[in-house]
Amino acid sequence: KPSKILLIDEATAHVDTKTDELIQQILRKKMTNHTELTIAHRLNTGIDSDKIVIMNDGIVAKYGTPRELLTEKNELLTNMNGDDEPVIYL
């Protein structure tokens, strides 16, 4: 029986942001009705997730919906994208 849980650990770490976005779009289409747990260092990789957990030194630093996390400026979020793209806070 196929699994209903997909664990993705840094699957797009070595691709550019456009390719990362394309991969995320395909996964969303193909993995409906599945639970997806994505481990990523880019904020944009998980921006369409239901919930995001931000870890810092092995401890949960922030948890919430993307919208909740983007309503308050946070150094951890700002550092996630590095030079790829600036974080746009709501």
C-alpha angles and dihedrals in degrees: 000000000000116000120252091208125075120191115197116186113190091320092157099036094115100043129084120261094258092054090045090054092049092050091050091051092052092048091051091052096044099039102053112144090025132105112240123195110191125190110198143151094211116081092210091060090069101027093111093050122116091234135009127206115199114202125200119185091343094307128107104253100172136008130181147085117314089252092052092049093048095052093074125048111245130179092218091058093044091053094048097077096042109185095336098089134335117254110249110212121208 
